[in-house]
């Protein structure tokens, strides 16, 4: 029950009375789960429009669809359309497919939980779905052992011709005289796509052969495999020797064209992402160079300081784009981002009269470019403040950056053992703190906390994992 109150107060705008309604409803979840032989959940709407799981119950007599608890995790509309529909329309939703955070498949029925005219949550019933019923009903010969394929093919054709239409590959059979005596509909469709006009049946194998006879595939125990290109089509061709009377061999052909095109598209996308981030980095470094020139031309110490801070902010973003350019994907390890910022900040703001050590500890995980850029600027501002103000009159100092990955929100803490300051004072760099507060709230959808005293200063902020990449749950 404490979990419901904690989650609702932190992530929703439900009133105490509405949270009590959710709490009372959760008391019936386990009996419902046992009665329905289903997983039962309560989701509540977050402030930003997503939903969060606040309570769950798993059936005791049948297997659950979940290995782990999902309380405290997100429900996204693209994975759980029934939940999104009920929140949006305020009506129950029956029997819709959903995807769990463990990449499982379930069938959801959803009912709204109301307080007056307001929907404060949804009650979800999930039935486990046998994955065999969700995938294609076709048979995949590629998943069977080579020794069994010939026997299966022979029995299919001689006893159950309809089964050949359940095969997920094109199937062609050739007799000992070299004539095609059988083909399924996928084979007819494939050969039509390749440009063949006539029906395959009755044609000689020489007329439909797709590989060069002078370079036959290597054969092992009556089985051979080769990949070839015919026009724009990429084909995997298996040849299986048959032991049936009058039959010579069978061809099992899979068209891999679409998959190969997707692989090429991913490679091109990776190259494009690298180039974009590389250009952004170069442009930002050019701007930083202009600011550096401007710093050298001014006699005002205050102006130099402002320009230096602005230059460092720009370089923080540039260093993040440099990491993204190296990775080739729109993600980067958060540890690399923070390490880069730590090194840059020390380079530009270290005090030669005070030896300050900056340590990084905790978890390391991937974040996308938006999160990485925001975190880079925030860490830069917090480190600058500590280096400029925390260790005045000191010979040494310590700054610790701690990263903690959570299920829903992750957090970063920057703490120093300096002299501390009045958090409510207006004398400190209010622009830097204003930047930090804006980024945490608007970009990261998190919260910022700053505590300070004679023991030092600790600034911590959290940010939403699913802003990065969502394995979405109910």
C-alpha positions in Angstrom: 0.0 0.0 0.0 2.9 2.4 0.8 4.1 1.8 -2.8 0.8 3.1 -4.2 1.1 6.3 -2.2 4.7 6.8 -3.0 4.3 6.3 -6.8 1.1 8.4 -7.0 2.5 11.3 -5.1 5.7 11.3 -7.0 4.5 10.8 -10.6 0.7 11.7 -10.7 -1.4 14.7 -9.6 -4.0 12.5 -7.9 -5.4 13.9 -4.6 -5.2 12.0 -1.3 -8.9 10.9 -1.7 -8.2 9.6 -5.2 -5.2 7.7 -4.1 -7.3 6.1 -1.3 -9.7 4.9 -4.0 -6.9 3.4 -5.9 -5.6 1.8 -2.7 -9.0 0.3 -1.9 -9.4 -1.0 -5.4 -6.0 -2.8 -5.2 -7.3 -4.9 -2.3 -9.3 -7.0 -4.8 -6.6 -7.6 -7.3 -5.4 -11.0 -6.0 -8.9 -12.6 -5.7 -9.6 -11.3 -9.3 -6.3 -12.7 -10.6 -7.1 -16.1 -9.1 -10.7 -16.1 -10.3 -9.8 -15.0 -13.8 -6.5 -17.0 -14.1 -5.1 -13.7 -15.4 -2.6 -11.0 -14.4 -4.4 -8.0 -13.0 -3.0 -4.4 -12.8 -3.9 -0.9 -11.9 -2.3 1.9 -14.0 -2.6 5.6 -13.1 -2.1 8.6 -15.4 1.2 10.4 -15.0 1.4 14.2 -15.2 3.0 14.1 -18.7 0.4 11.8 -20.2 2.0 8.4 -19.8 0.6 5.8 -17.4 2.4 4.1 -14.6 1.7 0.7 -13.0 1.0 1.2 -9.3 -0.4 -2.3 -8.3 -0.3 -5.8 -9.6 -1.5 -9.4 -8.8 -0.4 -12.6 -10.5 -2.6 -15.7 -10.7 -1.6 -18.5 -8.3 -2.8 -21.5 -10.2 -1.6 -20.7 -13.8 1.7 -19.2 -15.1 1.9 -15.5 -15.2 3.0 -13.6 -18.3 5.6 -11.8 -16.2 8.8 -13.1 -14.6 9.4 -9.9 -12.6 7.3 -7.2 -11.0 6.3 -4.3 -13.2 5.1 -2.0 -10.5 6.6 1.4 -11.0 7.2 1.0 -14.7 5.6 2.8 -17.6 2.7 1.9 -20.0 3.1 3.5 -23.5 0.2 3.8 -26.0 2.1 2.1 -28.8 2.5 -1.1 -26.7 -0.8 -0.9 -24.9 -3.5 0.5 -27.1 -6.3 -0.7 -24.8 -5.0 1.3 -21.9 -4.5 4.4 -24.0 -8.0 4.1 -25.5 -9.7 3.8 -22.1 -7.8 6.7 -20.7 -8.6 8.8 -23.8 -12.3 7.9 -24.3 -13.3 6.9 -20.8 -14.9 3.6 -21.8 -13.9 0.0 -21.3 -11.8 -1.8 -23.9 -12.1 -5.6 -24.5 -9.7 -8.1 -25.9 -6.8 -6.1 -27.5 -3.3 -7.3 -28.0 -0.5 -5.7 -25.9 3.3 -6.1 -25.6 4.9 -6.4 -22.2 8.3 -5.0 -21.1 9.7 -8.6 -21.4 8.6 -8.6 -25.1 5.8 -11.0 -24.3 2.3 -10.8 -25.9 -0.9 -10.6 -23.9 -4.6 -9.9 -24.5 -5.9 -7.0 -22.4 -9.3 -6.0 -21.2 -9.4 -2.6 -19.5 -12.0 -0.8 -17.3 -11.8 2.8 -16.1 -11.6 3.7 -12.4 -13.5 6.9 -11.8 -13.7 9.6 -9.1 -16.7 11.6 -10.1 -16.3 12.5 -13.8 -12.5 12.1 -13.7 -10.6 8.9 -14.7 -8.0 8.3 -12.0 -6.8 4.9 -13.1 -7.6 1.8 -15.1 -8.1 -1.8 -14.0 -6.4 -4.2 -16.5 -7.0 -7.9 -17.0 -4.3 -9.7 -19.0 -4.5 -13.2 -20.4 -1.4 -15.0 -21.4 -1.2 -15.7 -25.1 0.6 -18.7 -26.6 3.3 -17.2 -28.8 2.7 -20.0 -31.4 -0.7 -18.5 -32.1 0.7 -15.0 -32.6 3.3 -15.7 -35.2 2.7 -16.8 -38.7 0.8 -20.1 -39.0 3.3 -21.2 -41.6 5.9 -23.9 -41.0 9.6 -22.8 -41.0 11.7 -25.5 -42.5 14.8 -23.5 -41.5 14.0 -24.4 -37.9 14.0 -28.2 -38.6 17.0 -30.6 -38.7 18.2 -31.4 -42.2 17.7 -35.2 -41.7 13.9 -34.7 -41.2 13.2 -32.3 -44.0 13.2 -34.9 -46.8 10.8 -37.2 -44.9 8.5 -34.3 -44.0 8.4 -33.1 -47.6 7.7 -36.5 -49.0 4.8 -37.1 -46.6 3.4 -33.6 -47.1 3.1 -34.1 -50.9 1.9 -37.7 -50.8 -0.5 -37.5 -47.9 -1.4 -33.9 -47.1 -1.0 -31.5 -50.1 -2.6 -28.7 -48.1 0.3 -28.6 -45.7 2.6 -27.4 -48.4 0.7 -24.1 -48.4 1.6 -23.7 -44.7 5.3 -23.6 -45.5 7.0 -20.2 -45.2 9.3 -20.8 -48.1 8.8 -21.5 -51.8 8.8 -25.3 -52.3 9.7 -26.9 -55.7 10.0 -30.7 -56.2 11.8 -32.3 -59.2 11.6 -35.9 -60.3 14.4 -38.2 -61.5 13.9 -37.2 -65.1 14.5 -33.5 -64.2 10.9 -32.3 -64.5 9.1 -30.1 -61.9 6.3 -32.2 -60.5 5.2 -30.0 -57.6 5.3 -26.4 -56.4 3.4 -24.5 -53.8 1.7 -21.1 -54.2 4.7 -19.3 -52.7 7.0 -20.8 -55.4 4.6 -19.7 -58.2 4.5 -16.2 -56.7 8.3 -16.0 -56.3 9.0 -17.2 -59.9 6.4 -14.7 -61.2 8.3 -11.9 -59.3 11.5 -13.1 -61.0 9.9 -12.7 -64.4 8.7 -16.3 -65.3 5.5 -16.3 -67.2 4.7 -20.0 -67.5 3.6 -22.2 -64.7 6.4 -24.2 -63.1 4.7 -27.5 -63.3 5.9 -29.7 -66.1 8.9 -27.5 -66.9 12.4 -29.0 -66.8 14.6 -28.0 -63.9 17.2 -26.6 -66.3 14.6 -24.0 -67.3 14.0 -22.8 -63.8 17.4 -23.3 -62.2 18.5 -20.2 -60.3 22.2 -21.0 -59.6 25.1 -21.6 -62.0 25.5 -25.3 -62.7 29.2 -24.8 -63.1 29.5 -23.7 -59.5 27.2 -26.1 -57.6 26.8 -25.6 -53.8 28.7 -27.8 -51.5 26.6 -30.8 -50.6 26.7 -32.6 -47.2 24.6 -35.7 -46.6 22.1 -34.9 -49.3 21.7 -31.3 -48.2 23.1 -28.1 -49.7 22.7 -24.4 -49.2 23.6 -21.4 -51.3 22.7 -17.7 -51.4 22.4 -16.1 -54.7 21.2 -12.8 -56.3 18.7 -12.9 -59.1 18.0 -9.4 -60.4 17.2 -7.4 -57.3 16.2 -10.4 -55.3 18.4 -12.1 -52.7 17.5 -15.7 -52.4 18.5 -18.5 -49.9 18.2 -21.8 -51.7 18.3 -25.1 -50.0 18.5 -28.3 -52.0 17.3 -31.5 -50.2 17.8 -35.0 -51.7 14.6 -37.1 -51.5 14.3 -40.8 -50.9 10.8 -41.2 -52.3 10.2 -43.3 -55.4 10.6 -41.3 -58.6 11.6 -38.1 -56.7 15.1 -36.6 -57.0 15.2 -33.5 -54.9 13.4 -30.6 -53.5 14.2 -26.9 -53.5 13.3 -24.7 -50.5 13.7 -21.0 -51.4 13.5 -18.1 -49.1 13.4 -14.5 -50.4 15.7 -12.4 -48.2 15.4 -9.2 -50.3 13.4 -7.2 -47.8 15.7 -8.1 -44.9 18.8 -7.2 -46.8 17.3 -3.9 -47.9 16.5 -3.1 -44.3 20.1 -4.0 -43.3 21.4 -1.6 -46.0 19.0 1.1 -44.8 20.3 0.7 -41.2 23.9 1.1 -42.4 23.0 4.2 -44.4 21.1 5.6 -41.4 24.2 5.0 -39.2 26.4 6.8 -41.7 23.9 9.7 -41.8 23.7 9.9 -38.0 27.5 10.0 -37.8 27.7 12.8 -40.4 25.0 14.9 -38.8 26.6 14.7 -35.3 30.0 15.4 -36.8 28.7 18.6 -38.6 26.9 19.8 -35.5 30.1 19.3 -33.4 32.2 21.2 -36.0 29.7 24.1 -36.1 29.6 24.3 -32.3 33.4 24.3 -32.1 33.5 27.1 -34.6 31.1 29.2 -32.5 33.3 28.4 -29.4 36.4 29.6 -31.3 34.7 32.9 -32.1 33.8 33.4 -28.5 37.4 32.6 -27.5 38.6 35.3 -30.0 36.2 37.7 -28.5 37.5 36.9 -25.0 41.0 37.9 -26.1 39.8 41.2 -27.5 38.0 42.5 -24.4 39.6 44.2 -21.4 36.6 43.6 -19.1 37.2 40.7 -16.7 33.4 40.3 -16.3 32.9 40.0 -20.0 35.7 37.5 -20.3 34.1 35.4 -17.6 30.7 35.5 -19.2 32.1 34.6 -22.6 34.2 31.8 -21.0 31.1 30.3 -19.4 29.2 30.5 -22.6 32.1 28.9 -24.6 32.3 26.1 -22.1 28.5 25.4 -22.4 28.8 25.2 -26.2 31.9 22.9 -25.9 29.9 20.6 -23.5 27.3 20.1 -26.2 30.0 19.7 -28.9 31.7 17.0 -26.9 28.5 15.0 -26.6 27.9 15.2 -30.4 31.5 14.0 -30.9 30.7 10.9 -28.9 27.4 10.4 -30.9 29.3 10.8 -34.1 31.7 8.0 -33.1 29.0 5.6 -32.1 27.0 5.9 -35.3 23.7 5.5 -33.5 21.6 8.1 -31.7 22.7 6.8 -28.3 25.7 7.1 -26.1 26.9 5.8 -22.7 26.1 8.3 -20.0 29.5 7.6 -18.4 31.3 8.8 -21.5 29.3 12.0 -21.6 30.0 12.8 -17.9 33.7 11.9 -18.3 34.1 14.3 -21.2 32.3 17.1 -19.4 34.4 16.5 -16.3 37.7 16.7 -18.3 36.6 19.9 -20.2 35.4 21.7 -17.1 38.7 20.9 -15.2 40.6 22.2 -18.2 38.9 25.6 -18.3 37.9 26.2 -14.7 40.5 24.5 -12.5 42.2 26.7 -9.9 46.1 26.3 -9.9 46.1 27.1 -6.2 43.6 24.4 -5.3 43.9 20.7 -6.1 40.4 19.5 -6.8 39.6 15.8 -7.5 36.5 14.9 -9.4 35.3 11.2 -9.2 32.6 9.4 -11.1 30.9 6.4 -9.7 27.7 4.4 -10.0 25.9 2.9 -13.0 26.6 3.3 -16.7 23.9 3.0 -19.4 22.8 4.3 -22.8 20.9 7.5 -23.3 19.7 9.2 -26.5 21.1 12.4 -27.9 18.5 14.7 -26.3 19.1 13.3 -22.8 22.9 13.2 -23.3 23.0 16.9 -24.4 20.8 18.0 -21.4 22.8 16.0 -18.9 26.1 17.4 -20.4 25.0 21.0 -19.9 23.6 20.3 -16.4 26.8 18.6 -15.2 28.9 21.4 -16.7 26.9 24.0 -14.8 27.1 22.2 -11.5 30.8 21.5 -11.8 31.5 25.1 -12.8 29.7 26.3 -9.7 31.6 24.0 -7.4 35.0 24.8 -8.9 34.4 28.6 -8.8 32.8 28.9 -5.4 33.1 25.8 -3.2 36.8 25.8 -2.4 37.7 29.5 -2.0 40.7 29.7 0.3 41.2 25.9 0.3 44.2 23.9 -0.9 42.2 20.7 -1.8 38.7 19.7 -2.7 36.6 16.7 -3.7 33.7 16.6 -6.1 31.8 13.3 -6.5 29.4 12.5 -9.3 27.1 9.6 -8.6 24.9 8.0 -11.3 22.1 5.6 -10.3 19.9 3.8 -12.8 16.3 3.2 -11.7 13.4 1.3 -13.3 11.4 4.4 -14.2 13.7 7.4 -13.3 17.4 7.5 -13.1 19.3 10.1 -11.0 22.6 11.9 -10.9 24.1 13.6 -7.9 26.9 16.1 -7.9 28.3 16.7 -4.4 31.4 18.6 -3.1 33.0 19.0 0.4 33.4 22.7 0.0 32.2 25.6 2.2 28.6 25.5 1.2 26.3 28.4 0.4 22.9 29.9 1.1 20.7 28.1 -1.4 18.2 31.0 -1.4 20.9 33.7 -2.0 20.9 35.7 -5.2 24.6 36.4 -5.2 25.6 33.1 -6.8 25.4 32.4 -10.6 21.7 32.5 -11.0 21.9 32.1 -14.8 23.7 28.7 -14.4 21.2 27.4 -11.8 18.3 28.7 -14.0 19.6 26.8 -16.9 19.9 23.7 -14.8 16.4 24.0 -13.4 14.9 24.6 -16.9 16.7 21.6 -18.4 15.7 19.2 -15.6 12.1 20.2 -15.7 11.4 20.8 -19.4 13.9 18.5 -21.1 14.4 15.6 -18.7 10.9 15.8 -17.1 12.6 15.4 -13.7 13.1 17.2 -10.4 16.1 19.2 -9.1 17.2 19.2 -5.4 20.0 21.3 -3.9 21.2 21.1 -0.3 24.1 23.0 1.1 25.7 23.5 4.5 29.1 23.7 6.2 29.7 20.1 5.1 29.5 21.1 1.4 26.8 21.1 -1.4 24.8 18.3 -2.9 22.8 18.9 -6.1 20.8 15.9 -7.5 18.3 15.5 -10.3 16.4 12.7 -11.9 15.2 12.0 -15.4 12.9 9.7 -17.1 14.4 6.5 -18.6 11.6 6.2 -21.1 12.5 9.5 -22.6 15.5 7.5 -23.8 14.2 4.1 -24.9 11.1 2.4 -23.6 10.6 -1.2 -23.0 7.1 -0.5 -22.2 5.0 -2.3 -19.6 1.6 -2.6 -18.2 
